[in-house]
Amino acid sequence: MRIIISGATGSLGSMLMERLSKKHEVLGLGRDIKKISKLSQIYKIRNCDLASEEFGDVIKGADCFIHCAAYTAPRGKRKNFEENILITSSVLKFLKIHNIFSIFISSASVFDAMPRNKKMVEPTIIPKSHYSKSKFLSEKVIIDSVFENWTGLRPRAVIGKGDDTVIPRLNKLISKKSVMIPGSGEAKLDYTCMSNFLDAVECAIVAGPKQKFYNLSNGNPKSFKELITTYAMKKYGKIKVRFLPIFPLRILATLFPSERINHYSLDQITQPMILDISNIKSELNWQPKQSLTECLEELFNE
């Protein structure tokens, strides 16, 4: 198959290039010139403006398009995140013209405004944070479009080899001597091992268009305390856990929001998030194979 991947300079896109290039003809599309230069030594990758006619020319003759490109950050200017919605609308126009089977990579952050006392099935409330809202509205653009040749995935906290989102956030809370945990650390959280995410994309390719989004995780939720201490033990060995009172952190996030302390990041680790993944198992014939322990062993044995 000829597969084109947007966001190929990001963690998910670059790992998909690595996996899919073993069996398919893959072209990566990205905007980070330095990363393109580095990745081009191994893969076929180029710069491309997804909102231009250039994208329409690039995808001609492709068998599958995987849309990973997105502006991702815990905070930032609204207009930067709104680009996620605009780009989604733009690529849909060209995908419809050429009728190319497409896989859209969304995010479990679309559930951020939902009650957290039960498993997440489908999001019905628009999130407040700019990033989560942009992913929610991007999904709506796809679902409401006349384009039918697509499948979507909603991974939760992809961790492992190639991850440049979850691991850096964990590292900010870890030193050689201690682990800092905001609040009690008892919130149950779903996560997704990178290998399981890549498996899910391959299953989606085989299954073909389903015209719906599938929740994706390892299906084995753990408390944030267990997640971060398991990671820290693999990295440093014996460590001391320090619990940080959540109330002062919330005040700081309100008065002096920063990349390190903001309400979005605090919500991600202090509020439970468990996904219902029954649909992806039954309809895409996917099962999580890699455990958290195996995922971390792979990460530290690179």
Secondary structure as GFF3:
##gff-version 3
##sequence-region A 1 302
A	DSSP	beta_strand	2	6	.	.	.	ID=ss1
A	DSSP	alpha_helix	11	20	.	.	.	ID=ss2
A	DSSP	beta_strand	25	30	.	.	.	ID=ss3
A	DSSP	alpha_helix	33	39	.	.	.	ID=ss4
A	DSSP	beta_strand	45	47	.	.	.	ID=ss5
A	DSSP	alpha_helix	53	58	.	.	.	ID=ss6
A	DSSP	beta_strand	64	67	.	.	.	ID=ss7
A	DSSP	alpha_helix	78	98	.	.	.	ID=ss8
A	DSSP	beta_strand	101	105	.	.	.	ID=ss9
A	DSSP	three_ten_helix	108	111	.	.	.	ID=ss10
A	DSSP	alpha_helix	130	144	.	.	.	ID=ss11
A	DSSP	beta_strand	150	155	.	.	.	ID=ss12
A	DSSP	beta_strand	158	159	.	.	.	ID=ss13
A	DSSP	alpha_helix	166	171	.	.	.	ID=ss14
A	DSSP	beta_strand	178	182	.	.	.	ID=ss15
A	DSSP	beta_strand	188	189	.	.	.	ID=ss16
A	DSSP	beta_strand	192	193	.	.	.	ID=ss17
A	DSSP	alpha_helix	194	207	.	.	.	ID=ss18
A	DSSP	beta_strand	213	216	.	.	.	ID=ss19
A	DSSP	beta_strand	222	223	.	.	.	ID=ss20
A	DSSP	alpha_helix	224	236	.	.	.	ID=ss21
A	DSSP	beta_strand	240	244	.	.	.	ID=ss22
A	DSSP	alpha_helix	246	255	.	.	.	ID=ss23
A	DSSP	alpha_helix	263	270	.	.	.	ID=ss24
A	DSSP	alpha_helix	278	283	.	.	.	ID=ss25
A	DSSP	alpha_helix	292	300	.	.	.	ID=ss26
###
